[in-house]
Amino acid sequence: MAINSLTFLYFFLPAALIIFNLAPKKFKSAVLAAISAAFVLFSEPELFPVFSLDVLLQYGISEAMFRSSEKPKTKRILLIFAIAFNAAAIIAFSIRNQLTGGFAPFAAMVISFTSIGYFVDVYKGEAEYIRSFADFTVFTAFFGKLSRGPLVRTASIKKLPEGDKFSLSETGSGLYLFIRGLAKYVILAVPLVDIHERLVAANADEISVMGAWLDMIVFSMMIFFDLSGFCDMARGLGRCFGMELPKNFYFPFQSPSVGDFLDRFNMTVTGFFRHYIYNVLRNDRNSKPQFIVNTVLICMLCGIWFGIKMNYIFWGLYIAAFIIIEEFFLKKLLANIPHILARAYTFAVTMFSMTIFSAEEIGSIVPTFKAMFGAGAQIITNEVSYIISQNMFVLLTGAFFLISAFSIFIRFLSKKAPALYSAFAVFESAVLLTLITAMLL
Amino acid sequence: MKKTAAFLIIAMVLFVSVFSAVNIFSAKEFLSGGAVFQNFETALSQNIPFRNELSELMDRIRYFSGVRHFGDIYIGSGGSLLRDIENPTSRTFSSAKNYILSFAEKYQTKPYFMLVPTSAVILQQEIENYANENIYNQRSMIARMYAEFEGKVRTTDIYQTLYDHRGEYIYYHTEDLPTSLGGYYIYGELCSRLGLTQNTMDSFSAAYAAHGFYGSLATDFFKAYASPDFITLYEYIGDSKKFVIERFNTNGTTQVSESVFIYNEKLFEDKTDMIFGGLSAVMEVTSAESTGERNSILIFGDESAKSWLPFLISNYERVTFIDLNAANKELLSGVNPAEYGQILFAYSTATFSSGIDFEKLDFVG
């Protein structure tokens, strides 16, 4: 049972909501922890013991650190052990994922990175220890965020004011957000995966200018709707269960600079690395070499978040290179040119980055770039033109939702005409639920 | 968000949950041992309220967004539903070859063999560019099978003939079968191969028997985009030949008729069953008063015979048709191939690819 399945939408989620809301206030955390455990059990039964032991061990370390508050040396050893253990878990799950595919490493990444952040925060005294095992489980392994994140820090997870009692408004708006996230994934990301695979096959047979460009755009949309769809689902679920999780994407492809792109793309992950690594390493704020080294490191880690593969590392290096160039050479220019030109520049750079990101083999990157500029490739093949004609709806809809126009409209509506916004939300939910259900049949 | 709106969104999800749950938990599979739990997602998708309407909605959206390929069916530009055939396996070829050759050896005969291409390949110009290149290459499939039989079985190639007439109504739009007109062209090729004199169209009286019907390929969704069909029945009037049709069914019953066609279309859900009243597992057509060629033929075939068999019977005194996939041991053991002057295996490429029970040839005789 995946989070994007009919079983989850129509059985697991309603049942979980009913059980959670019927539970007495003092048991709510325990119930939510049990629901998260049940989700893992139904989704990936073979990983259930591993994740259970993982969370148990993390909690054990947390308790041990708490009890060593007066022994700095022991506490430091425990922190080093916790970081080493979680780093090893990330590497192990990443390798496993490359060999088998499947649920991990995102769930393992989420649990491990959340734990690392937590241990560093409590060690530095920036956060309080979570003493309840149920609270700790919900914090590290809330089922909503196991699929793709967002990555939450102790400071970034907020309990809603009415989190302990049933709120019709919060549950309804949470469900609305969840449905919109699910729609992004089911209606756009899934068909885009299919289009991308067909374009990869078509380009492997005979690469064309149009095929190479289209695949790059399709892949970018696919990544965006996949990741932001899952994060919206997580945020919606969080709201349904009394938590406010942070946003993870804010229309990255319309950023005015590559640096800004990194702040809007998978922003909880970027924020995490920035907080725990960049800021710690950057002692001298004016040191150019340190800026370069730290930027390269952060960008590479942002790539590795998706898996330990050469193309992700190269993607990080590519992004880092542009951030460094912007910092030293383009900063003023980008600030002074018309906004639309700055956005066009960033759009082009980040779109090209997706060619690196999507490359199955590093060797295929250069031929793809060459083909994009017409070197030895025909303009369009019959197959690519067929793929376009068959998928016009998805391509146009995807392009429209890649920019923030609709989001701005919704925000405007919610502020200026709340009643109309509510009516629109009901209508939109009905339409999206119908389409989602039809597509999942 | 307003509470009313929140309530309505929650209610929508709960509505589907409750209705699906009621459907699933009242299903026989659930009551008879809980098999439903083995694949809950499938069970749920099958029991979602308005399932068919949702599926159709999805197809319509895909159609409006430019999609013309639904599963194995393409919507042709001329309003035809063109079904691509399954890719036959090597076993399909070897099984056909081995059983037919051993059958031929057993009865010391050199049988005839014909594969009838489907509309998907003959009318592939109706499918948009690129997609039509991906249609399974039936021509090479036919050539491969014919090459396997070289020298041992007499093959009939009708591909080019049908292709030359592709602008005419030779295939039903919504049924994966040749029309009677297509059947006449097939009959022409068969005559020259079987050594018969082809009866001209003047020897048959044409009757338009069913108008504006949709065949088995046309689900409700496809009906909106496919052209309806009509049936023309060609009754032999060349001489005073009268036919008696005996249809032997697997349940032991026999139906006897003195008409090749049954003109009351309301009797048949499948309108092509107006021909012979539908093909049975074993069917024998004899001419009560023959003045033509006095010979006999044993035909192993499928539904595609509905198009050309009404013409071919005009050249024979006795025609026995066997559908190997439908016939059972009892029916087959009652047929003696040695009694026939000629033996013909004739299948559409679609039936051939999806598998024919050639092993049942061992029961014949």
Interface residues (C-beta under 8 A of the other chain):
Chain A: M1 S5 L6 T7 L9 Y10 F11 L13 P14 L168 S169 E170 T171 G172 S173 L175 Y176 I179 T381 N382 E383 S385 Y386 S389 Q390 N391 M392 F393 V394 P418 A419 Y421 S422 A423 A425 V426 S429 A430 L433 T434 L435 T437 A438 M439 L440 L441
Chain B: M1 K2 K3 T4 A5 A6 F7 L8 I9 I10 M12 V13 L14 V16 S17 S20 A21 F40 E41 L44 S45 I48 R51 L54 S55 L57 M58 I61 R62 F64 S65 G66 V67 R68 H69 E128 N129 Y130 A131 E133
